[in-house]
């Protein structure tokens, strides 16, 4: 493959990698926004004190799930900012080394740290748990006897 062909592939990869990262970031932002909206609605509409411990647990579990999900999603988004900072530092050091080493390549790719990927997964899991428990609690306590 010619050097131009490789450059075209690298440019195409960069284009789609950027698109993928933006789509993923937007997806997590939407989950955070949705969780915040549901959290606000649920807490606003709760007007009476829980009568049983089960009812209390079924109310508080989704609240905590949404809160943890929002926190994990926010930490995941911060991870991208941290990663961009590391990329910036790496690129600056490569530029400084360029004069000394003309064959220098960007072999050390910088990736998102596993801890941030963990928080992304937690965001999804706690959102799902909170939503399921919320649906169950509404089905149990709003069922007309």
N, C-alpha and C positions, 0 to 999 in steps of 0.2 A: 504494500500500500504506500502511496506517495505521501510526502510530508503535507501537502495540501489536503489530502483525504483524511489524514489524522487530525489536522487542525479543524476540518469541518465536523468530524465526529466529536471532538472536544467541545466545540461551540454548541453543537446540538445537545450534547450531554449537559452542558452548563445551562442551556435554555430550559430543558425539561426538569433539571434538578431544582432550579429556581422556582419554576411553576409548581412542582411538587411541594417544596418547602412552604411556599405561600399558601397553597391549598390546605396543607396540614395545620398551619398557624391559624388560618381563618376558621377551620373546623373546630379547633380547641377553643378559640374565642367565642364561637357560637354556642358551644356547650357551656362555657362559663356564663354567658349571657342568659341562656335558657335556665340554668340552675339558679341563678340569682333572681330571675323573674318568678320562677315557681316558688322559691324560698320566700320571697316577699308576699306573694299571694297567699300561700299556706299560712304564714304567721299572721297575716292581717285578718284572715277569715276565721281564725280560731278565737271564739268569743267566750266559750264556757270552759270551766276547769274540768280536767279529765276526772271521770268518776272512778275508774279502776286503774290499777297499775298497768294492765295490759294495754288499755287505751292510751295511757301516758307513753308507754314504750313505743307503741305504734305511731304516735305523733312525733316523738322526739327523734326516733331513728332516722327517718327521712331528712329531718332538719340537719342532724349531724352529718349524714351522708352528703347532702348538698354542700354543706360548709367544707367538708374535707375535700370534696371533688373540686370546688372552686379554688381552694388552697393549692391542691396538687396541679391543677391546670395552670395556675399563675406561676408556680415554680417551674413547670415545664417551659412556659413561654420565656421566663427569665433565662433558662438554660440556653435558648437560642441567642439571646443577647450576649451571654458569657462566651458562647462559641464564636460569635462574630468578633468579639474582643480578642480571642486567642488567634483567630485567623488574621486579624489586623496586625497583631504583634509578629506573627510568623512571616507574613508578607513583608513587613518592614525589615526584619532581620535578613530575609532572602535578598531584598533589594540592596541592603548594605553589603552583603557578601558577593553580590553579582560582579562587582569590579575585580574581586580577587579570584573568583572561580567561574569561568564562562560556561562550564558544563553542569552547573547547578540545576537540579530539578526539584519539583515540588512532590517528592516521594512521601513525605510525612503528611498524609492527609489528616486533617483535624475533623474529628467526629464528635457528635453529642455524647457527653458523658453518660454512662449507664444509670447514674442516679436520676438524671432528668428524664430518661426513658421510663424508669420506674414510676416517677410521679405522673407521667402521662397515662400509664396503665392504671394507676390508682384513680385518676380522674375519671376514666371510663367506668371502672368497676364500682366506685362509690355512687356515681350517677345512676347506674343501673340498679344497684341495691336500693337506693333511696326511692327511685321511681316505683319499683316493685312493691316495696313496703307501703308506700303512700297509696297505691292502688288497692292493696289488700286492706289497709285500714279504712279506706273510704267504703269498700265493699262490705266490710264487717259492720261498721258502726252507722252507716247510712241505709242499711237494709231495712225496709218497712216490715215490721212484724205483724 
